[in-house]
Amino acid sequence: MKKFLSYLAVIVLLGTSCKSVKNIFAAKTPHEKYAEKLEDRHLDETPEGRQWLALSKRALEDAQAIQLPYRQNGHFHSDRPGALALEFEGKFGERITFDLTKKTAGRFVIFADLFKQNEKTSRLLSADTSATQFSFDIEETGSYILRLQPQLFNSGDYTLSISVGPSLGFPVSGGKASIGSYWGDNRDAGKRSHEGIDIFAPKLTSAVAGADGVITGVREGGLGGKTVWLKVKDKNTFLYYAHLDKQLVQEGKLVKQGEVVGLVGNTGNAIHTPSHLHFGVYTSDGPVNPLPFVNRTIKTAPAVPAKSLSGSLKLLKAQKTAQGILIKANTELVPLAVNAKGYLAELPDGNIIQTPFNAVKVQQQPARLIAQPVASVVTK
């Protein structure tokens, strides 16, 4: 493995001119362009305009924790500015796909912005509902925030679903291939751990490129036997194919996703095991778990119960927020969205809580709290 890592260090240095993440949103985002329009029309000086701008920041600080996959039906009200942020965990190698569909006919624009939660919350991508589906490949395990915010005085219903899948194609063709050994499994009686996954398949099954890229290594010898290295296009990510029976590419060859790079075998230290592909993913920091990159199981969200969001809610008993603040019984709430577990609802002070279905009573009339003074909607 030391030989592999020293070889990797060389090809990483050769590839450092390629950025791991493209800044494709250097231009103004739809949300930013709209904020500029508010300023141009002096709407930022109105109570509603100031509140809309403040909420765009406050929502990020009041993001609601969710687990992927996820689905919600939501409603934004036209009588006051609104914004809703959802925070979730993403694993390096996953592809997160967002489907945002408006259910209301006519002019109803929702801005969707994805942020990385770190010391300084940074925007990663931006869209509006002219694009109903957009995806993002997670390149750093951690917390992410999706913010939804409609234009001022827009009202309407929408559905949001978030699914989780692989960012790479599966590296072995055919329906008989299956993963039989995982990242971290013991090797050599516990002296080392498995730095990849083993994909078992009949001998001479095609091993294929998991992404577009360039072949940076075709070697033979050592634990891996006949091996191939592939550098993913526009990323400092390298795919490692080991125990091949045959290598069908040469160094420097440009390959497309799905193109055959070799045939599954049992060379190297796999000579006494069933034929399989040892598949690894490497970065400049070393090996990472390949499973999120190629897991063929697409995780989709469960269905959401049909619930009306046009009225109001009343808490049946006191409830604590995620921050430990006690909300008294009989407090009126404005329902913003419903998911498989309950409601996302707005408190009288503008904060948002998640509450189970059985913790509230649905009322037909709108909540009396509605508009809050702009002074109460401030960023921390």
N, C-alpha and C positions, 0 to 999 in steps of 0.2 A: 504493500500500500504506500510506503514511503516513495517508491519509484513513481507511482501514480500521482502522488501529490506534488513531487518535484516537476513532473511533466506538466501537470496542470498549472503550476506557477508560471511556467514559460508561456503557455498559450494564453493565460490571463493577461500577462504583460503585453503580448502581441495584440490583445483585443481591448486594451484600456481606452483606445480612442473612440470606442462605441459606447454611448451612454446606455445605462441599464434601463432608464425610464425616459421616454421622450416627453418634453414639455410641450404638448400639443395644444395647451390652453393658455399660451402666453397672451393671446388676444383677449379682449373683454368677453366675459361670459354673458349668457342671456340675462342672468340675474343682475350682473354689474351694469349692463347696458340699460336695463329697466330702472335701476337706481339713479343713473345719470339722467334719464328722462324725467324722473320725479324732480330732480334738482333744476333741470332746464325749465320746467313748468312751474317751479316754486312750490310744488306740492310737498316738498320736504319741510316746508315751513308751516304746513297745516298739521293739526293734531294727528290725523290719520297717517300722513306721510312720515312724521317723526316716529309714530308708533310702529309703522311697517319696517323702517330702517332699524329701530332698536330691537324689534323682534327677530330680525335676521341674525343678530348676534346672540341674543338671549337664548334662542332655540338651541344653539350649539352647546350652551352651558347647562341646559335643561334637557339634554338628550335622553330618551327613554331606552332602557336596555332591552334588547330582543335577542332571540336565538334563531339562527338560520337552520333550515329554510323558513321563510316567513311570508305571511299574507295578511293584508288588512283591507277592509272597505272603509273609505273615509269621506268626510264632507267638510268643505270649507264654507264659512258663512260670509255673506257680502256686507253685513252690517258692521263689521270690525275687521281690522287686519288680523291675519293668522299665519302661523308657521308651526311646523312639527318636525322634530329631529329624532332619528332612530339610531341607536348605537349598537354595534355588533362586533364579534370577533371574526377575523379573517385569518386563514392559514396560508403561508407561503406555498404557492403552486395552485391554489384554487382559482377558478374563474367564477366570479359572482355576476349573475345576470339579473337585471332589474326590468320588470314589466310594469309600466305605469300607464293605465288606460283610463281615459275620461269617460264617464257614463252620461255626462250632461251635454246636450247639443248646444251649439252656439259658441260664443266666445268665452272660453274658460282656460286660462293659461296657468300651469303650475311649473315653477322652476325646481329642478332637482339637481342638487349639488352634493358630491361625495367628498368627504374630508378624511385625512389621516389624523388620528388623535395621538399627539405626542406633546413635547414641551411647547411647541407652537403649532396649533391646529392649521394644517395646510390643505388647500383644495387640490383634488386630484382630477376630477372631471366635472363637467356641467352640462345640463341638457334642459330642454323644456318639453312640453307634451307634444310638440311636433314630431319628436322621436319617441315612440312609445316603448322601445326596447333598447337598452344599452348594457354593455358588459365591461368588467374590469378584472384584470389579472392581478391577484395579490402577490406583491413582490417583497413583502415584509410582514411576518406574523404580528398581529396586534389589533388594536381597536380602531374601528372606522365609524364614521357618522354620515348618514344620509339625511339631508335637510330638504323638506318639501315646503314651498311657500308660493301661494298664488299671487297674482297681481291684485292691486287694490280694487275693492268693490266687486271682485269676482266671486261667484258662488257656484258650487257644483259638487257632484259626487265623482269619486274615482276609485279604482282598485289598484293596489300595489302588491306585487308578488316578487319575492327574491328567492332565487334558486342557486344551488351550489353545484359546480361540476369541475372537471379537470381543465387545466389550461393547455395541456399537451394531448396529442393523439396517443392511443395505446400503442406501445412499441412492438407488439407481436400480432401478426395478422391471424385471421381465422377464429372460429367460434370455440375451438378446443383449448385455447390458451387460458390458464388460470394462475392466479398468484398463490404460491404455496409457502413462501417464507417472507417475513416482513422485516422492516427496519428495526434494528436493535436486538434481533434474535441472537442468542449465544452462538459463538463459533469457537472451535478448538477448545472444548471443555471449559468455556467461560473466559478464556484468555483474551478474547476480542469479541466485538459485537458486529452484527451484520450492517454494513453501510450501504444498503440498497434493498431491493426486493427481488425475489426469484420468481420468474414467470415460466411455469412448466408448459411445454407444448411438444408435440411429436417432433422428432429429429428432422431437420431440414425445413421446418416451418420458417416463413419469412419473418425476419426482424426488420422493422421499418422505422423511418425517421419520425420522431414524435413532433417535429416542427420543421419549418423551413430553416436552412442553415448551411454551414460549410463543414466538411470533414476535416478535422484538425489532427487526427491520429489514426493510423492503422498499424497495429503492432501484434507481436506474438511472443508468448513467454510469460513466466510467472504464474501467480494464482489465477489470473483471468484467462489464461490461454490466448486464444485469438480474440482480439478486442478492437473496437472502433470507438473513436471520440467524435462527437458532433457539437459544434458551437451553435447555439440558437441565434437566429438572425436578430440583430439589434439589441441583444442582451448578453450580459456576462454570465450566461448559464450554459453549462456543458453537460451533454448526455453521454453516458458511458455504457457500452454494450460489451458484455464479457461472455466467455465460454462458447463463442460462435464456432460452428463447424466450418463455415466459409465466410470470408470477408469479400463483399462484392462492390466495394468502393475504394477510391484512392484518396490520399491526402490532397486537399485543395478543391475537391469536387463540391460543387453547389448542389444541394438536394432539396427537394420539396417534401412537405409533410406527406407521409404515406409511402414514400419511395423506399424500395428495398435497399438495406445497407449490408445485410448478411443473412446467414441461415443459422437457426438455433442448433446448438450442439451440446457437447459436454467436455470441451477442452479445458486445459489447466487443471486446477484442483477438483474439478467436477467430473473427472474421468470415471469415477465409480458411482456416480449418481445418475438418475434419469435426466434426459436432455432438458435443458432449461436456459433461459436468458437471465443472467444477472444484470439488472438495470439500475443505474445510479444517476443521480443528479448532483452536480457540483457547482459551487460558486467560488468566488475568490476567497471565501472564508472556509472552504472545505465542503465535505458532503452534507447534504440535507435529505430529509425524508422524501423519497420520490412518490409515495402513495397519493398525496393530494394532487400531484401533477397529472396522474394517469388513472385515477379511480374512476371506473366506468359507470359507477352508480350516480345518477343525477338526483340530487336531493331536492324534492319539490315540497311546497308548503301544504299543510292540510286545509280543507275547506273552512270557510268562515260562516258562522251562523247568520241567518238573515235577521238583521236588527235595524230598526229605524234610528236615524241620527238627526231627525228634524225637531224633536222635542227637547226635553231636558232630563237630568237624572237627579235623584236625591239619595244621599248616603243613608243606609239603614242603621249603620253603627259607625263609631269612630274608627278611623284608619290612619296609619302612619305612611308617610311618603318614603321614597327610597333614601331621602336625606334625614329621616327620623322625625319629621315634623308631624304633629298630631292634627288630623282634620276631624272636626267635630261631626257627630251624627246630624242628619237633616241638612247638611250643607248641599246647596244646589250646584250642579256641575253641568257644563256644556259638553255633550259628547262630540268628539272629533273623529274617532275611528273605532272600529271593532275588529278584533282578531279572534283566533281560536279560543283564547283564554278569558277574554273580557273586553272592557272598554278602555280606550285612551280618552281622558276627559280633562277639560280645563277647569281649574279652581277659580274662585272669585278674585284672587290676587294675580291671575294670569299664568300661574304655574300649572304644570300638567302632571297627572297621576295615572297609573294603571290600576284598574279595579275590576275584580271578578264580577260576573253577571249577577250572582246571588247576593252581592253586597250593596246593590242599588235598586231603587224603584224607578221605573220608567214613567215619566210624566209627559202628557201630550203638549202642554204649553211650553214655550221657550223659557229658559232660565231667566230670572230677573236680574242676574248679575251683569250680563252682556258687557257693555262698554266700560272699560276701566280708564281712569285718568291716565294721561300720558306719563305723568310723573311717576306712576307706579310701575311703568314698563321701562326699566332701565337696565343697562348691562352692569354686570358685577365689576 
